[in-house]
Amino acid sequence: MQIHSAPKFWPFILTFVVLGALIGLVIGLLGEPSQEYTRASASGFFAMFGAGLGVGIGGLVFVIIDRFTSRKSTKHLAVPLAEDTDSSGQPG
């Protein structure tokens, strides 16, 4: 049996989505005001763009980390037990 410790996919991706959205929001709020768009709509646009970019970057970083951790996987011997017991030691 091969044991492979890898990061969890969804928390990893959601972290990058939130970071990307926050960076986009800050860029939208700190940028020059436009005559055509309100500051709120520009901030929302940059936040959505940053979130999308965060998904892509997060997925790429996840794959890279997963590749490195899969190289450090270990092999262990798994032996089936004669009878199935629960935590109290009773068959069941």
Buried (B, 14 or more C-beta within 10 A) or exposed (E): EEEEEBEEEEEBBBEBBBBBBBBBBBBBEEEEEEEEEEEEEBBBEBBBBBBBBBBEBBBEBBEEEBEEEEEEEEEEEEEEEEEEEEEEEEEE
